Amino acid sequence: MNTYLVTATFKNVALMGAAYDLFLKVIEDGTLNDEFEGFKVLGRYHASYSNNVYIIVQASAGIKMTEHFAPWKVKFDIDFDIKPVMTDDEKVAEHKLVGSLMAELEQKMGFSG
């Protein structure tokens, strides 16, 4: 599964208040759908005094994020900015891969970084 940083931004305080009313209800009654096949919320961080919530998720496919976030988007007009992120180990592996690809391209095609 891939890891993503999702920034949820509320358009205004009225919509944010209505969304939090529902959020409290589904947290308290245990119906918040934070984990299902191909999707898991790893953490949710609320930025007090702003209109943002930061959510770390793992998803097997983009459609899984739609399955989780679309009802909130449609009902409360929340903007979701979704960015793939990686761990330190994954970044090190990526950096090494890019280095070796560039070296290979330099030899084969005269590519230079």
N, C-alpha and C positions, 0 to 999 in steps of 0.2 A: 504494500500500500504506500501511497505517496503522502507526504505531509504538506499541509497548507496553512498559511496565516490568513485568516479572514478578518477583515475590518468591516464591522457593521456600523453604518452611519444613519442615524435618524434624521429625517428632514426637519422636524420641529418637535417642540416639547410636548405638544398635545398627543402626537402619534407615539412619542417615546413613552409617555405615561400610560397610554392604552396598551402598548406592547408589554410594558413591565407588569401591568395588572394581569395579563394573560400568563406571562412568564412565571409570576409568583404562584398562580393557580396550578400550572402544570408541574412546577417544582414540588409543590406541597402535595399534590395528589399522585405524583409519580408517573405522569403520562408524557413527560418530556422525552422525545425520541432521540436521545443522544448517542445511541449505539444500535446498529442493525448491520446485517450482512453487507460488508464492503464499506462501512462508514463508522467512525468513532470520534467523538469530541474528546480531545485530550485535556483541554483546559479552556476556561472562559474567563475573561478579565474585563471588568466593568470600569471604565474611566469616569469616575465621578467628576462632575462639573464640566463634562463635555457630552457630546451626542454620540460617543463611540463605545463600542464593545469590541474587544479583540479575542478571537477564538482560534485555537490551534486544533486542527482536525487531521485525521488520516482518512483517505478515501481511495478506493480502488479505481474509480472512474469519475469523471466530472458529473455525470448524471446522478451520482450518489449525493453530491452536494446540492444539486437541484432538488432532490427528494427531501433533503433536510431543510434547506433554507427557503424554498419557493413559497410555502404557505405564509411565512413571516413577511416576505417581500410583497406578496399580493395583498395581504391584509393590512400591513402597516407601512407600505411604501419605503421599506428600508433598502438602502444601497449596500451591496455586498461587494467589497474589493477582495478578490481571491488571488493570492500569490503562492506559488510553490516555494517551499523552503527546504533546507536540508541541515543535517547535523554536521558537526565539525568533521567527523570521519567521512561522511559523504562528500563534503566539500574538498577535502584532501584528495580523495579518489578522483573526483572530477578534475581538479587542477592537474593532477598527474596525467590523466587521460588527455586533456587538452594539450599539455606539453608534448606528449608522445605523438599525438596526431599532427601537431605543427612540425615536429622534427621529420616525420614521415612525408608530409606534404612538401617540405623544403627540398628533400632529396628527390622526390618524384616529379614535382612540378615547378620547382624554383620559387615556391611560396616563401615569403619571409615575413616574420612577425614584426 
